[in-house]
Amino acid sequence: MVCHQRIACLTPSATDICVALNLRRYIVGTTHECDDLADATGGPTILTRDAIREQNISSQADIHRKVQEMSQKATASECNVDDLPSLYPIDGEALQKAEPTLIITQDLCQVCAPSSRSVARIYEGSPSKVEVLSLSPNSLEDVLENIQLVASTVGVAEVGKQLVDEIRRQLKELHDTILEHRDARKPRMFLFEWLSPPFDAGHWMPDMMQWACVDHACSRKADRKSKELTWQEVADTKPTTLLVACCGFDLERNYQDALSVTSDLASLGVSAAFATNGDQFFARPGPKLLTGAVLMALCGYWDQPKVLDAIRSRPFGLAATQYKRIPLDTAVKRRKLESESVPDIEDFYKLHQEACARGDTFYTDPASGFLVFTEVAHRKRGKCCGSGCRHCPYNHANVREEQKLVRIQQPAILARGTNPKFAPDAAPDLRVVFFSGGKDSFLTVRTLASAGPMGLVLLTTFDAPSRVIAHQDISIEIAQRQAKHLGLTLLGVPMHRGSRESYISRIGRALDLLQTEFGKKVKSLVFGDLHLDHIRSWRETELSKLGFQLEFPLWHMDYHRLEEDLTASGIHVVVSSSTIEHVKIGEVYDQSLRDKLRQMKVDVFGEGGEFHTVAEVWSVDPERALGGAVR
């Protein structure tokens, strides 16, 4: 029997819990944010106001300052209970008119939601008999216990037990599904509870990450609270995936706010970044956290289609649709344009050349003001120090292998070939494939491999600060993983935004390194271009200046033959970036997608830049991946 037939929910999570317990008809009052009942005709009374909106405060930075200001007032020793500040004040008159017998509130934050102190102030001296239930969970287990507490308080304990058991069952099913279908790699996620300034994930969110099989980039804190960080401190956590789930904001607001700080996000060097509905699925400690955990998994395993397909085949996966990829490559391009507009400030390449000409051992970096060692200083030392210095003349020889991805500033070997058929050491000369990690690059490698043993090297350029491969929008870590799986040598070439060194000069220095490293001549430079004449023309005009033969093995090859070869390889190919609405990031590039593209009259291989892909070569054994191509 229901003990309380008039319930006031002063937090959205309280409303979510009551609705999930089938108590909707007993709710007489809610907050202005309780959207589950927003469409109810003649529904509950709205009991709170949005002081943030009333004061026209909209930016994250301004909201943060307001929260700090009011938090200081709330905790001040002189704060009177009659003068408690709140961003969401209670309409005391409306609350009393609603005549609740049970009020559910919280005490996690005295400012961001109505607290039990605020309720006590309203009912002080009132003859009304009201039970106040304060929910202040710190962990996911606390949240589940709170659901049961609400159920028991209202008199539906068995319904609460069934709900909690079902949430536990689905969390375990999510966890087991991921373990069954993932590869050995585990994502390392940084979740933003706030962007300006950055706050990491606290309270119950690290527990959600455990169920989603993703590593929490930040160390666990004893008090479990979210912590304010600098962008450098975020970078120091070395995440592979970002999730913007800011408290109180829906998907579109989080996405737009993320776009405003893409330069900062891109500088973190992650493989991918996503925005989601932080209000519904992360900030509310209730049943919807299950969907939040599923969203964590979908974003964390964005590049593993087996995991995505398995999750989406479950009912909880079908419900988790509110996430969107953040285009970090756009930020990289924008910053490149910005740096080109102020060459006198950003051009450290020229400053370095001038310093070396004078015999100086350092120069002042114009962007940071730090002193930077020149090549002259490094040569006086006589060896690589292993720190990944900007002007290291020793090809980062002493940088530890596991640190090269994040440290190198000059061209360096990121993977050494273990496949004897294509090892540079055993061949008379070298063929260098310009490799982006996508399907065209992979098919180029596969076509070359069908010709028999040769010295084969992959060359990948990437943005130095973000460690992202342009257009493909994937991390250089992905290219390294591809090369290591195939047993091929990978030459990484970081491209600096603040340098006026030309692309051709940079590539030339990388090729010089390669020839010196292996004592072999480069025979040819190989490209995966299909039919765009202007791109091939540019390569033939500019790159031919380096003095090497250029090869285009896929040039004007019939698309159907290329598709047959891709299918024969057995690898998974996934969309990694897209500029058209009907091709989604994370979508599998298979025959059904190609059929859809043909119906839409879109180039099936995305030659116009409509979309880009990542070739998941690790989905099959190396021998099959490099097997005979369709000739």
Phi and psi in degrees as a GROMACS rama.xvg file:
@    title "Ramachandran Plot"
@    xaxis  label "Phi"
@    yaxis  label "Psi"
@TYPE xy
-71.6062  122.312  VAL-2
-80.2941  -33.8877  CYS-3
-120.18  115.651  HIS-4
-105.696  8.2883  GLN-5
-139.081  102.792  ARG-6
-116.742  132.853  ILE-7
-109.455  123.381  ALA-8
-104.883  110.813  CYS-9
-97.7296  11.7114  LEU-10
-139.131  148.517  THR-11
-58.697  -34.9466  PRO-12
-66.8277  -34.4617  SER-13
-63.0693  -41.1514  ALA-14
-63.9719  -44.5126  THR-15
-57.6757  -43.0965  ASP-16
-64.1374  -47.0646  ILE-17
-63.7405  -39.8909  CYS-18
-63.8964  -42.6328  VAL-19
-65.818  -25.2717  ALA-20
-89.744  10.5371  LEU-21
62.5086  37.6087  ASN-22
-108.242  15.7406  LEU-23
-51.6359  -44.3056  ARG-24
-68.5153  -13.0601  ARG-25
-96.9656  -1.4872  TYR-26
-84.0822  119.514  ILE-27
-106.35  -11.1717  VAL-28
-157.27  143.4  GLY-29
-141.314  176.093  THR-30
-82.8493  168.694  THR-31
-68.6899  -11.3667  HIS-32
-100.035  1.05711  GLU-33
-81.8121  81.0829  CYS-34
-70.0899  -19.8622  ASP-35
-60.5114  -23.7444  ASP-36
-112.75  11.6784  LEU-37
-64.6647  -27.0848  ALA-38
-95.9046  7.49753  ASP-39
-79.5575  119.419  ALA-40
-72.2061  129.784  THR-41
60.7  33.8558  GLY-42
-80.1796  -163.224  GLY-43
-61.0821  156.425  PRO-44
-74.247  138.234  THR-45
-79.7505  123.39  ILE-46
-106.97  -4.96883  LEU-47
-129.518  163.806  THR-48
-118.86  158.629  ARG-49
-101.109  94.1625  ASP-50
-68.6855  -26.8183  ALA-51
-61.9339  -50.5163  ILE-52
-67.8781  -38.3382  ARG-53
-61.3956  -30.8757  GLU-54
-93.8525  8.92935  GLN-55
56.5564  38.7849  ASN-56
-96.6147  120.686  ILE-57
-127.165  -36.6516  SER-58
-74.463  153.989  SER-59
-61.8885  -40.4746  GLN-60
-62.3119  -41.8023  ALA-61
-69.1592  -40.0098  ASP-62
-62.8132  -42.1182  ILE-63
-60.5402  -43.7682  HIS-64
-63.1435  -39.0141  ARG-65
-66.9213  -41.8449  LYS-66
-61.0978  -44.5136  VAL-67
-60.0079  -45.4589  GLN-68
-59.7832  -46.2141  GLU-69
-76.2774  -29.5432  MET-70
-65.3181  -40.7092  SER-71
-63.2855  -38.4558  GLN-72
-67.0339  -40.5107  LYS-73
-67.0846  -31.6617  ALA-74
-95.4283  -5.47362  THR-75
-64.8366  140.696  ALA-76
-62.563  -27.1458  SER-77
-88.6232  2.08155  GLU-78
-68.3797  122.39  CYS-79
-84.6897  142.125  ASN-80
-59.7236  -24.0641  VAL-81
-79.9817  -7.01408  ASP-82
-124.188  32.8648  ASP-83
-68.5425  124.367  LEU-84
-78.1033  149.123  PRO-85
-155.778  141.503  SER-86
-78.234  -18.0254  LEU-87
-132.292  71.3459  TYR-88
-65.1311  148.315  PRO-89
-84.0152  139.835  ILE-90
-83.805  94.116  ASP-91
-58.1078  -40.0331  GLY-92
-64.5606  -44.2435  GLU-93
-64.5308  -38.2193  ALA-94
-63.0521  -45.8648  LEU-95
-68.4384  -35.1353  GLN-96
-66.1254  -30.1844  LYS-97
-69.1883  -19.2937  ALA-98
52.9453  52.0365  GLU-99
-72.5576  151.213  PRO-100
-100.434  -15.9525  THR-101
-136.367  127.683  LEU-102
-116.153  123.994  ILE-103
-105.139  121.894  ILE-104
-137.487  -157.929  THR-105
-149.95  164.836  GLN-106
-135.941  20.4521  ASP-107
-66.7815  -39.4838  LEU-108
-138.875  128.034  CYS-109
-77.0727  -10.5966  GLN-110
-111.772  -43.0859  VAL-111
-79.4627  -10.3424  CYS-112
-157.316  157.352  ALA-113
-58.0182  138.199  PRO-114
-111.552  169.581  SER-115
-64.8737  -28.921  SER-116
-63.5835  -40.6916  ARG-117
-65.7263  -39.4965  SER-118
-66.0061  -43.4085  VAL-119
-60.1173  -37.5744  ALA-120
-62.1567  -41.232  ARG-121
-67.2023  -38.1157  ILE-122
-95.7639  4.66946  TYR-123
-61.9149  123.017  GLU-124
82.2741  -0.28682  GLY-125
-83.6904  142.186  SER-126
-77.1754  -11.0097  PRO-127
-62.7302  137.832  SER-128
-97.6887  105.609  LYS-129
-126.653  132.98  VAL-130
-92.9093  129.994  GLU-131
-109.889  123.537  VAL-132
-113.52  114.001  LEU-133
-100.53  124.712  SER-134
-108.048  118.18  LEU-135
-134.863  67.2566  SER-136
-75.0698  148.855  PRO-137
-112.996  -25.5453  ASN-138
-125.974  169.801  SER-139
-65.5695  -35.4389  LEU-140
-62.9157  -39.1842  GLU-141
-60.0507  -40.4434  ASP-142
-61.0963  -46.6931  VAL-143
-63.6767  -38.4459  LEU-144
-66.0552  -35.7465  GLU-145
-65.1882  -38.4506  ASN-146
-60.1188  -44.8467  ILE-147
-65.7495  -36.3879  GLN-148
-63.6478  -44.7022  LEU-149
-60.6478  -45.8427  VAL-150
-60.0564  -44.428  ALA-151
-67.5048  -39.1521  SER-152
-63.416  -38.9402  THR-153
-81.22  -22.448  VAL-154
104.86  20.1613  GLY-155
-124.209  51.2154  VAL-156
-57.8826  -40.0999  ALA-157
-67.4603  -38.2026  GLU-158
-62.5088  -40.8197  VAL-159
-62.4497  -42.5736  GLY-160
-62.2794  -43.1017  LYS-161
-62.7928  -40.641  GLN-162
-65.7708  -46.8464  LEU-163
-63.5396  -42.7901  VAL-164
-61.0681  -38.1785  ASP-165
-70.281  -38.7247  GLU-166
-62.8008  -44.7796  ILE-167
-60.4577  -42.8327  ARG-168
-61.6648  -43.4128  ARG-169
-71.4511  -34.4539  GLN-170
-62.5806  -43.0752  LEU-171
-65.631  -39.7314  LYS-172
-62.95  -40.7035  GLU-173
-59.7407  -49.3418  LEU-174
-59.5458  -48.5152  HIS-175
-66.6915  -36.1917  ASP-176
-62.6606  -43.7731  THR-177
-65.1511  -47.4005  ILE-178
-59.6829  -33.5349  LEU-179
-71.8764  -32.2139  GLU-180
-112.639  -11.1925  HIS-181
-80.7368  163.365  ARG-182
-88.5255  -168.703  ASP-183
-70.1609  -17.7807  ALA-184
-79.9054  137.629  ARG-185
-119.572  125.253  LYS-186
-64.2673  150.336  PRO-187
-116.683  107.07  ARG-188
-104.919  135.532  MET-189
-108.119  118.697  PHE-190
-103.438  126.273  LEU-191
-90.5054  114.385  PHE-192
-79.8494  -18.2624  GLU-193
-157.566  152.538  TRP-194
-107.893  -33.8791  LEU-195
-129.691  88.1611  SER-196
-83.3706  169.423  PRO-197
-67.5807  136.671  PRO-198
-125.768  138.941  PHE-199
-85.9951  179.619  ASP-200
-80.4327  131.912  ALA-201
-129.602  -172.619  GLY-202
54.3544  -117.408  HIS-203
-84.6996  -10.3893  TRP-204
-68.0883  -38.8002  MET-205
-59.2113  -34.0296  PRO-206
-66.349  -38.9353  ASP-207
-61.4278  -38.7612  MET-208
-62.4356  -36.759  MET-209
-62.5668  -42.7426  GLN-210
-66.7121  -30.7168  TRP-211
-84.3858  1.46295  ALA-212
59.8892  38.6735  CYS-213
-121.587  145.443  VAL-214
-80.7477  136.298  ASP-215
-78.2458  119.278  HIS-216
-62.2513  -29.3933  ALA-217
-95.5443  148.856  CYS-218
-68.9212  150.181  SER-219
-67.7547  142.776  ARG-220
-109.518  144.802  LYS-221
-60.2404  -40.0428  ALA-222
-88.0105  -4.44566  ASP-223
62.8149  8.82526  ARG-224
-79.1657  150.853  LYS-225
-65.7779  145.007  SER-226
-122.557  138.484  LYS-227
-75.1942  134.761  GLU-228
-130.839  160.797  LEU-229
-86.2669  165.302  THR-230
-64.7525  -32.1774  TRP-231
-66.4125  -39.1938  GLN-232
-65.9884  -35.1411  GLU-233
-63.2273  -45.6351  VAL-234
-60.0716  -36.4485  ALA-235
-66.0419  -18.2321  ASP-236
-77.0687  -11.6681  THR-237
52.4101  57.0674  LYS-238
-75.3167  158.622  PRO-239
-105.08  -20.5963  THR-240
-139.936  143.063  THR-241
-115.49  143.87  LEU-242
-133.961  117.284  LEU-243
-93.6207  107.085  VAL-244
-131.878  56.7157  ALA-245
-64.1052  140.336  CYS-246
-58.3068  126.37  CYS-247
84.9655  -3.45077  GLY-248
-110.931  143.17  PHE-249
-82.1886  -177.042  ASP-250
-58.5402  -50.5478  LEU-251
-65.6793  -39.0002  GLU-252
-65.2078  -43.7873  ARG-253
-64.6166  -37.7445  ASN-254
-64.3946  -47.1217  TYR-255
-64.9332  -39.9562  GLN-256
-65.607  -36.1525  ASP-257
-64.9208  -38.5797  ALA-258
-62.2662  -28.6181  LEU-259
-74.5681  -15.6922  SER-260
-124.89  29.571  VAL-261
-62.1267  -29.5682  THR-262
-60.8411  -43.9301  SER-263
-67.9161  -41.7028  ASP-264
-64.7068  -42.9456  LEU-265
-65.0523  -31.3539  ALA-266
-68.8845  -11.3022  SER-267
-80.0282  -10.6033  LEU-268
70.1072  33.4522  GLY-269
-88.8626  164.989  VAL-270
-74.8231  -34.9453  SER-271
-160.7  156.036  ALA-272
-137.715  143.189  ALA-273
-135.593  154.109  PHE-274
-112.805  151.482  ALA-275
-147.548  -179.623  THR-276
-85.4142  94.6904  ASN-277
-71.098  -29.3088  GLY-278
-66.4056  -52.4373  ASP-279
-72.2354  -42.8123  GLN-280
-115.104  1.11452  PHE-281
-133.187  -40.7779  PHE-282
-83.5308  -16.4344  ALA-283
-100.328  110.27  ARG-284
-76.7731  81.5425  PRO-285
-155.05  -160.382  GLY-286
-59.7619  -26.991  PRO-287
-72.1163  -8.30586  LYS-288
-63.4982  -24.381  LEU-289
-57.3537  -47.9806  LEU-290
-63.3652  -35.2232  THR-291
-60.3842  -42.5423  GLY-292
-63.7366  -38.48  ALA-293
-64.827  -41.9594  VAL-294
-62.4403  -39.5032  LEU-295
-57.2082  -45.0008  MET-296
-65.541  -43.9725  ALA-297
-62.4716  -38.67  LEU-298
-76.7567  -39.5384  CYS-299
-65.881  -36.9289  GLY-300
-106.485  33.8073  TYR-301
-56.8394  -27.7266  TRP-302
-101.97  15.7291  ASP-303
-123.427  90.2672  GLN-304
-60.1865  -28.9253  PRO-305
-63.4601  -40.5743  LYS-306
-67.1937  -45.8272  VAL-307
-61.1343  -45.7939  LEU-308
-62.5269  -40.5436  ASP-309
-66.0014  -41.7043  ALA-310
-65.7663  -44.2345  ILE-311
-69.7163  -16.4588  ARG-312
-79.6638  -11.3396  SER-313
-93.7624  152.869  ARG-314
-55.8554  -39.774  PRO-315
-68.1162  -25.0327  PHE-316
-74.6323  -34.9889  GLY-317
-65.6945  -28.2435  LEU-318
-82.6716  -16.3722  ALA-319
-94.3287  82.4637  ALA-320
-114.451  -10.1652  THR-321
-88.3189  73.4517  GLN-322
-150.297  156.128  TYR-323
-151.168  135.861  LYS-324
-76.8262  140.8  ARG-325
-94.6953  121.98  ILE-326
-76.9572  86.4277  PRO-327
-67.8957  -26.7761  LEU-328
-63.7697  -27.7084  ASP-329
-62.6516  -40.1194  THR-330
-64.7906  -39.6766  ALA-331
-61.9935  -45.5492  VAL-332
-64.1026  -42.4241  LYS-333
-62.8724  -41.7433  ARG-334
-69.1099  -30.8511  ARG-335
-63.0356  -43.5516  LYS-336
-64.3577  -39.7262  LEU-337
-63.0375  -40.8298  GLU-338
-68.7605  -32.3826  SER-339
-69.3621  -23.4148  GLU-340
-80.5684  -12.232  SER-341
-131.079  63.5237  VAL-342
-61.8824  -32.3252  PRO-343
-67.3312  -25.898  ASP-344
-86.953  -40.2721  ILE-345
-94.6716  -14.4492  GLU-346
-79.7386  79.532  ASP-347
-75.218  -21.9987  PHE-348
-60.7311  -45.9299  TYR-349
-66.1427  -42.2217  LYS-350
-60.5548  -40.0742  LEU-351
-65.5805  -44.2861  HIS-352
-59.406  -43.8424  GLN-353
-66.2278  -39.9736  GLU-354
-64.374  -41.7742  ALA-355
-65.226  -38.1243  CYS-356
-62.7686  -30.6511  ALA-357
-86.3231  -8.79906  ARG-358
82.6479  15.4839  GLY-359
-72.2813  148.438  ASP-360
-94.0474  -7.27624  THR-361
-157.437  164.795  PHE-362
-142.726  165.732  TYR-363
-93.0281  122.999  THR-364
-67.0746  125.078  ASP-365
-68.9797  -23.6122  PRO-366
-82.9213  -43.1236  ALA-367
-104.12  -22.1145  SER-368
83.5046  0.780125  GLY-369
-78.1039  154.592  PHE-370
-82.7  132.567  LEU-371
-117.907  127.871  VAL-372
-65.9642  138.747  PHE-373
-89.7226  172.971  THR-374
-61.6663  -30.6822  GLU-375
-59.4563  -45.4186  VAL-376
-63.8393  -42.9774  ALA-377
-64.4628  -39.0956  HIS-378
-70.2303  -30.8191  ARG-379
-65.5246  -34.7619  LYS-380
-67.0074  -36.9122  ARG-381
90.0901  -0.519682  GLY-382
-161.362  164.026  LYS-383
-72.8058  132.063  CYS-384
-84.5166  -10.1571  CYS-385
86.4727  8.06342  GLY-386
-96.6443  -3.88421  SER-387
74.7657  42.8906  GLY-388
-65.97  151.601  CYS-389
-59.4959  -38.6916  ARG-390
-116.126  32.7109  HIS-391
-60.3593  122.166  CYS-392
-90.1816  4.08782  PRO-393
-108.193  20.7063  TYR-394
56.2302  32.6436  ASN-395
55.2653  40.7355  HIS-396
-60.5097  -31.7639  ALA-397
-104.111  9.23215  ASN-398
-75.1409  128.48  VAL-399
-58.1323  143.029  ARG-400
-54.2142  -42.3499  GLU-401
-71.4945  -12.3744  GLU-402
-101.627  -9.58359  GLN-403
-61.6754  -38.8658  LYS-404
-57.7123  -34.7426  LEU-405
-101.543  -13.0574  VAL-406
-107.538  -35.9554  ARG-407
-62.5862  140.187  ILE-408
-116.218  -12.4423  GLN-409
-119.07  162.001  GLN-410
-53.4041  139.062  PRO-411
-156.655  156.94  ALA-412
-76.8526  120.429  ILE-413
-101.863  -15.3684  LEU-414
-153.551  137.011  ALA-415
-106.656  131.623  ARG-416
-60.3314  129.777  GLY-417
-111.508  -7.39164  THR-418
-82.9426  111.633  ASN-419
-60.5707  -24.1469  PRO-420
-67.5416  -26.6961  LYS-421
-126.914  18.0865  PHE-422
-71.3445  130.344  ALA-423
-59.8078  -31.9907  PRO-424
-62.6028  -32.4126  ASP-425
-95.6009  -1.22478  ALA-426
-105.458  154.972  ALA-427
-71.9393  -27.8781  PRO-428
-151.818  -179.864  ASP-429
-122.279  141.295  LEU-430
-115.798  126.928  ARG-431
-110.031  117.148  VAL-432
-95.0516  124.095  VAL-433
-75.6312  110.201  PHE-434
-118.856  122.43  PHE-435
-104.131  -10.393  SER-436
94.8034  -3.53971  GLY-437
-92.0054  -176.559  GLY-438
-64.7138  -39.4174  LYS-439
-65.095  -43.8676  ASP-440
-62.0098  -42.6881  SER-441
-62.325  -45.1025  PHE-442
-63.8056  -31.7766  LEU-443
-64.8035  -46.8942  THR-444
-60.8997  -43.4425  VAL-445
-62.8619  -39.9499  ARG-446
-65.7856  -44.1377  THR-447
-62.2868  -42.1306  LEU-448
-61.2832  -29.8375  ALA-449
-68.8337  -14.8585  SER-450
-83.0118  -5.91345  ALA-451
108.736  -176.665  GLY-452
-58.6803  142.839  PRO-453
-167.318  163.711  MET-454
-81.368  106.239  GLY-455
-115.835  127.818  LEU-456
-129.96  134.648  VAL-457
-93.72  135.369  LEU-458
-118.838  121.902  LEU-459
-125.804  124.181  THR-460
-93.181  147.184  THR-461
-151.393  157.125  PHE-462
-69.4146  124.258  ASP-463
-62.1532  -47.8737  ALA-464
-67.9673  -44.4172  PRO-465
-89.3813  -17.7686  SER-466
62.9352  27.8259  ARG-467
-105.91  138.193  VAL-468
-81.4808  122.774  ILE-469
-57.703  151.362  ALA-470
69.0537  -55.0248  HIS-471
-64.2587  -27.8031  GLN-472
58.3653  43.1523  ASP-473
-127.127  158.188  ILE-474
-75.353  152.125  SER-475
-59.8489  -23.191  ILE-476
-59.4554  -34.9788  GLU-477
-65.9499  -43.9756  ILE-478
-62.5706  -39.7051  ALA-479
-62.9482  -42.2694  GLN-480
-62.5268  -40.7782  ARG-481
-61.6491  -47.4232  GLN-482
-62.1415  -44.499  ALA-483
-64.8875  -38.4921  LYS-484
-65.4057  -39.6496  HIS-485
-80.9994  -11.4991  LEU-486
75.3824  29.9049  GLY-487
-109.327  155.633  LEU-488
-79.052  136.185  THR-489
-121.6  126.345  LEU-490
-104.685  113.52  LEU-491
-91.8046  135.446  GLY-492
-126.269  96.8516  VAL-493
-70.5369  133.125  PRO-494
-106.169  125.204  MET-495
-94.8243  130.141  HIS-496
-69.2311  -33.3328  ARG-497
-90.0074  19.1376  GLY-498
-118.853  140.482  SER-499
-93.672  8.69382  ARG-500
-62.5008  133.087  GLU-501
-71.7308  158.084  SER-502
-59.1502  -43.2628  TYR-503
-64.0748  -41.4951  ILE-504
-62.7076  -42.2598  SER-505
-63.69  -45.3649  ARG-506
-64.002  -40.319  ILE-507
-59.9002  -41.737  GLY-508
-67.6097  -35.3787  ARG-509
-64.6167  -40.9428  ALA-510
-69.8234  -34.5996  LEU-511
-61.3104  -43.3817  ASP-512
-57.2906  -45.1462  LEU-513
-61.2029  -45.8044  LEU-514
-67.1957  -35.7625  GLN-515
-70.0422  -41.816  THR-516
-60.358  -43.4025  GLU-517
-106.583  -4.99025  PHE-518
64.7207  29.5938  GLY-519
-128.638  152.246  LYS-520
-83.9783  144.769  LYS-521
-79.2448  121.417  VAL-522
-79.5564  -44.2559  LYS-523
-157.363  158.848  SER-524
-107.044  130.436  LEU-525
-117.278  135.443  VAL-526
-127.314  150.91  PHE-527
-97.7901  24.8974  GLY-528
-63.9204  143.732  ASP-529
-103.33  -51.8479  LEU-530
-157.132  5.54887  HIS-531
-81.484  106.697  LEU-532
-62.8025  -37.7807  ASP-533
-68.7883  -32.454  HIS-534
-71.2293  -44.728  ILE-535
-63.0587  -40.1254  ARG-536
-61.3744  -41.7877  SER-537
-63.0069  -44.3154  TRP-538
-60.5995  -44.3632  ARG-539
-67.7616  -31.0305  GLU-540
-77.3277  -45.6241  THR-541
-90.9021  -51.5619  GLU-542
-72.5409  -21.9723  LEU-543
-65.3496  -18.1701  SER-544
-64.8262  -19.37  LYS-545
-77.4519  -11.2008  LEU-546
89.029  16.1462  GLY-547
-112.153  153.793  PHE-548
-68.6706  143.746  GLN-549
-110.111  136.635  LEU-550
-122.45  143.83  GLU-551
-134.11  74.3532  PHE-552
-65.7622  -20.612  PRO-553
-98.7436  2.98498  LEU-554
-59.1167  123.626  TRP-555
57.7862  22.0901  HIS-556
-71.6463  140.793  MET-557
-58.8716  132.917  ASP-558
-58.7363  -39.5732  TYR-559
-63.4857  -35.474  HIS-560
-67.6052  -38.5525  ARG-561
-65.5092  -41.7227  LEU-562
-63.2376  -40.2775  GLU-563
-62.1037  -41.1246  GLU-564
-67.609  -39.696  ASP-565
-63.3286  -42.742  LEU-566
-63.9131  -41.5489  THR-567
-62.9594  -29.2693  ALA-568
-67.5741  -27.6148  SER-569
80.2933  -1.45293  GLY-570
-78.257  157.149  ILE-571
-85.9137  138.463  HIS-572
-123.533  131.802  VAL-573
-127.336  141.891  VAL-574
-68.4077  125.28  VAL-575
-105.9  -20.722  SER-576
-155.005  151.895  SER-577
-151.419  144.18  SER-578
-114.493  4.21117  THR-579
-121.512  146.407  ILE-580
-62.9408  -36.772  GLU-581
-87.5764  2.63404  HIS-582
-118.026  115.352  VAL-583
-98.4118  143.024  LYS-584
-61.8403  133.764  ILE-585
93.3203  -9.84615  GLY-586
-71.7094  139.726  GLU-587
-74.1945  130.946  VAL-588
-86.4184  91.5129  TYR-589
-129.823  -170.004  ASP-590
-63.3433  -36.6567  GLN-591
-65.0333  -38.4142  SER-592
-68.2969  -41.1541  LEU-593
-63.2813  -38.1646  ARG-594
-63.294  -41.2919  ASP-595
-63.3374  -41.3447  LYS-596
-63.114  -39.5977  LEU-597
-64.4403  -40.1043  ARG-598
-63.9274  -33.9739  GLN-599
-82.7808  -4.28138  MET-600
61.0364  39.4921  LYS-601
-105.039  139.706  VAL-602
-53.1454  123.688  ASP-603
-61.9222  -28.0693  VAL-604
-101.239  6.84315  PHE-605
64.6582  33.4946  GLY-606
-65.2735  -21.0491  GLU-607
-87.9174  10.7511  GLY-608
82.5492  14.1407  GLY-609
-62.869  -35.3729  GLU-610
-159.513  163.342  PHE-611
-134.904  161.659  HIS-612
-133.076  168.661  THR-613
-123.399  131.5  VAL-614
-89.7872  109.981  ALA-615
-84.6681  75.4641  GLU-616
-63.7342  -22.0264  VAL-617
-73.0346  -3.39256  TRP-618
-76.8388  -11.2554  SER-619
-136.027  169.88  VAL-620
-71.6673  154.61  ASP-621
-58.5597  -36.8345  PRO-622
-62.4374  -43.3278  GLU-623
-68.1845  -41.8758  ARG-624
-58.9865  -38.2056  ALA-625
-98.027  14.5189  LEU-626
-64.0867  177.078  GLY-627
-55.9108  127.713  GLY-628
-85.5897  159.83  ALA-629
-69.7317  122.275  VAL-630
